[in-house]
Amino acid sequence: MNERIRNLHKNRIFSLLVWLIAIFVAIVMLPNTSNLVQEYGQPQLANNSQPMVASAIQSKWGRNVSNTYNVTAVFNNPSGKLTTTQLAAVDKTMERLAGKEATYGIKDVRTMETNPTAKDQFLSKDGSTEIVKLAVSKDQGSMNLIAKQLDEQIQTTGLNTYVTSPEIINSAASEKISQATSVATVIVFILSLLIIGIVFKSLIAPVISTLSMLMMYAVSLSIINNLASRTSFPYSEYLPLMVMLLTVIYGLIGHFYLFRSFKAQLVAGVDRQAAVKNSIRSIRTFTLATGLTLAVIFGGFYFFKFSTLRSMSGLAIVALVTMIGVITISSIFLSLLGDRFFWPAVDGQPKGYGFWNRLAKFGLWQPAIAIVVVAYLVGAFAYAYHDKLNFSATDTLATTQNAVAGNKVVSAHFGAGQTTPVTIYVQSKTRLDNERALLQLDNLTTKLQTMKGVSSVTSLTQPNGQPISEYYVTNQLNNLNLQLKGATDQLTTIKSDLNTDRSELNAVKLQQEADKISKLASKTSQLSSDTDTVHSQVTQIAGRASVTQRSNASKLVRRYQRLLSLINTQLQTVASNMEVLSSEVSSSRSTAENTQSTVSSYASQLKVIQTSLKKSTTSLNGLIQSYTNIYNYLSALQASDAAKVYYITPEQLTSTTFQHSLLTNSSANYKTTALTVYLKQSANSHDTSQTVAHLQSEVNTQLQGTALKDAKVAFTGQPVVQATIKHNFHHYIGWLALLVAGVLFIVLAALSRSVLQPLYWLLTYGLSVIASFQIGELINCFVSGTADFNWQVPLIAMVPIITFGATQLIELALDYRRNEAPLLDWLLPGLTATGQSFRHRLFGIIVVCLGLLAVNFGPLTQAGLVVIAAVIVFNIALPIIAAAVGKLTVTLPQHTRKHRETTKEN
C-alpha cells in the first residue's frame, strides 16, 4: 500500500487529482463571464464623483422617473422632410407604445406634442427626423434587452427607426468585447499549440502545454469571477482577456524553460524522474522570481482608486496560479512520458542566434556612438508620442449597429452633442419655484449659453433653449411704457378740456347772465306796474264814460248805458284777468328774484371752481411732465442691458406654460432642477473634457453669493463620465508606471546585486515601451486612418509588455549574478546566451499578438500592434545599451583614474 502511494506520489498523480478537483470546482462555480461584463464591466466611479452624486440626486427626483434610463427613439425619413402622413404614423406608433408602458417599463414619454414650447428639441430643422425621449425603468432588464424590445415596438412603415442612448451603446460595446474576447481566446490557445509545436518540433508537447494553460486559465478566471460576483471586487470589460493573455504568455515562457531544461536533461542521459526534478530545480528561481514579481506588480494595482485599474489586481491571482501550474501540471506528464513527450522530434544541433551577438558587438565597439544611435532612433519615437486616447465606446462598434446608427443620424440632423448632453443638477434646501431662485437659474442658463463649445442650454426658465420674453423686465417695461404713454395722452386731453371749461366758465359772462335775469325780473315788475296802471286807467275810463254818456243826448243814454254796461262787464273781466295776471307776475317776480340769488351764489361757486381748476391745471402740467420723464427713463432702461433680467410675476408663476416647465424640469418637492447642456461636439471629441471642466468652473463661480450659493450641484452625462474616466486614468497612469518601474528595479537590484546596470536596463525598457506606442499609432493610422487609441489599449498592452519585460530582465539579472568573470568578459557571451532564449520568447509573443489582430476588433488590433512594436524595439535596444553602458561603467572610471595619475605625474 505504501509502495503504491509512493509510486503515485513519485508520478505526481496526487498533483493531477488536486488539479482535476480544482478544475471541476472552477467550472461548476464559474459565473457567466458575459453577464459579469455587462453588469460590472463599465468603470465604477467613486461615490463622490460628479456622475455618482448626480445619480443619487436623480434617484430621488420623483415624478415617476426616478431610477430610470433615458432612451431616445429616432424616426428618420431618408428621402427628405417628414410628411403629414408620416408624422401621424409616428404619433400612432407612440400611442401604441404608450398602451404598453407597463410591459416595457416606460415611466415617461416626451414628444413635441407634449412639449410644444420645446419643439426644436424633438424635430430637426430640416424636418426629416423626429425624436422621442423615453424614461425606462432600470428594473426592466439589461440595456440590450430594453433596446431590442423598444426597437421592435417603434417600427414605422416608410421610416428608418432607431433606439439609442449612451447606455445602450456602452452595453452593445460590452457585448462586442465579450464576443471578441471569446474569439481571441480560442485563436490564441490554438496558436499556443503551434508555438510550442514549432519550437520543440513535437506533437505531444503543445497539447500538454495547451491543456495545462487551459486548466490554469479556467481556475484563475473562476476565482476572479466569483470574487466579482460574490464580493465587491472590481471588474472590467477586458479583464477576461487580460487573464487569458497573462496565462498564455507567462505559461508559454514558463513551459519553454521547463521543456528546454527537461530536454537537456534527457539528452544528458538523466532518468526521467530525476530529469523532472532537475528541470524544476533549474527553473525554480526564475519561475518564483517572475511569478512573485508579477503578483506584486499587479497586486499593487488594487491601491489605485479607479475600478478599471483595481480590477487588474486580480491578475496577481493569475500570476500565482500560472506559476504553480507551470511547475506542477506539465511535470506530471513529463514524468509519465519521458522522452516520448517530444515525439516525433529528431535530435539535432540547435542553430545559434547571432542577432544579439552582433548588436552587443556594436555596443562594445563604440559605446558612446551606440547609445547616441539608440537614443536618436528610439528616443525620437518616444519623444514624438502624444496621448491620443479615445474614451468613447462608439468607435469600437460598427456603424451598422442600431444604436450607433441612430446616434449618427441624430448627430447629423440635430448636432453632434444632441445624444450626449451634459445634465447639471441643482439641489437647493428650499423650493425653487420663486422669483429669487428662478432669477439665478436663468442667469446661469444664459451664461452657459455663451460659453465656448456650448450649442444650447435648456432649463426651468428656458425650456426650449430660448428666453421666454414675457418673463423678462425688458418685455414688462415695454408693456408698462405703452400703458404709461396712454395715461399721459389721456392727461393731456383732460388738461385741454379743463382749459376749455375754464374759458367757458368766465365770471364776467356769468355776471352778465345774472344781470339779464335781474332785468327780466325788473321788466316783470314793470309789467305788473303797467298792468295795474292799465287797470286803473280802464276803471277811470269806465267812470268817465258813464258821466259823459249821461250828460249827452237822452236817446243815446240807454244805448250807451247798455254799451257801457257791456264795456264795464268786459273791462271788469279784463280787470279780473289783469289781477290774475298781476298775481302771476308777482309770483314770477318772486321766483326770478330767487333765481337771481341762486345764480349769484352759483357765480360765486364758479369763481371758487375756476380758482381750483387753475390749481388743478398747474398740478396736471406737473403730473404730465413727471409722467413724460418716467416714460423717457423707462424707455432708456428698456433699451439697456440692465433690463435684460429675468423676473416672473406671481400671476405668471401660476400660468399653464410655466407650470408645464416646472413639472418637466423640477423634482417632485420643487427643490431640485436640471439644466441640460448640449455641446457642439460629440462626447469623444478631444475638446469635450476641457469644455466640461469649464462648465463646472463657471457654474460654481456663477452661483457664488446668490440665493443658490448653498445648493448642491452635480454634473452627469456621457461627456462628464468620459471626462471623469479620463481624469482618473491620467491621474493614476503615472503612478502605475512608477509602481512597475519601482518593483522591477528592486527585484532586479536584489537579484543582480547591482544598481547601475538594472537602472540602465529599465531605462531602455521604458524608452522602448513609450516608442512602441508612437509606432503603433503610426501603423494604426496608416491602416485604419485614425491615430486615436481606445483608452483601454494601454492597459491591454500592459499585460504582455510587463510580462515579457519582467521575464526578460529577471533572466538577464540572474545570468549577471551567476557570472563570476569580470563584467567586460561577461557582456558578449552573456548577452548572446540571453538572446538565444529571447528569440523564442519574441516569436511566441508576436504570434499571440497576431492572434489578437486576427480577431479584427479595434482595441485588440491596436494593443497587438503596440506589443509587437515594443518587443521588437526592446529586442534591438537592450543588447546595444546593455553592452555599451556595461563597457562604459568599467572603462570610464579606469580612464578617469589614469587621467588623474597622469595629471599628478606632470
Buried (B, 14 or more C-beta within 10 A) or exposed (E): EEEEEEEBEEBBBEBBEEBEEBBEEBEEEBBEBBBBBBBBBBBBBBEEBBBBBBBBBBEBBEEEBBBBBBBBBBBBBEEEEBEEEBBEBBBEBBEEBEEEBEEBBBBBBBBBBBBEBBEBBBBBEEBBBBBBBBBBBBEBBBBBEBBBBBBEBBEBEEBBBBBBBBBBBBBBBBBBBBEBBBBBBEBBBEBBBBBBBBBBBBBBBBBBBBBBBBBBBBBBBBBBBBBBBEEEBBBBBBBBBBBBBBBBBBBBBBBBBBBBBBBBBBEEEBEBBEBBBBBBEBBEBBBEBBBBBBBBBBBBBBEBEBBBBBBBBBBBBBBBBBBBBBBBBBBBBBBBBBBEBBEEBEEEEEEEBEBBBEBBBBBBEEBEEBBEBBBEEBBEBBEEBEEEBBBBBBBBBEEEBBBBBBBBBBBBBBBBBBBBBBBBBBBBEBEBBBBEBBBBBBBBBBBBBEBEBBBBBBBBBBBBBBBBEBBBBBBBBBEBBEEBBEBBEEBBEBBEEBBEEBEEBEEEEBEEEBEEBBEBBEBBBEBBEBBBEBBEEBBEEBEEBBEEBEEEEEEEBEEBBEEBEEBBEEBEEBBEEBEEBBEEBEEBBEEBBEBBEEBBEBBEEBEEBBEEBEEBBEEBEEBBEEBBEBBEEBBEBBEEEEBEBBBBEEEBBEBEBBEBBBEBBBBBEBBBBBBBBBBBBBBBBBEBBEBBEBBBEBBEEBBEEBBBEEBBBBBBBBBBBBBBBBBBBEEBBEBBBEBBBBBBBEBBBEBBEBEEBBBBBBBBBBBBBBBBBBBBBBBBEEEEEBBBBBBBBBBBBBBBBBBBBBBBBBBBBBBBBEBEEEBBEBBBBBBBBBBBBBBBBBBBBBBBBBBBBBBEBBBBBBBBBBBBBBBBBBBBBBBBBBBBBBBBBEEEEEEEEEEEEEEEEE
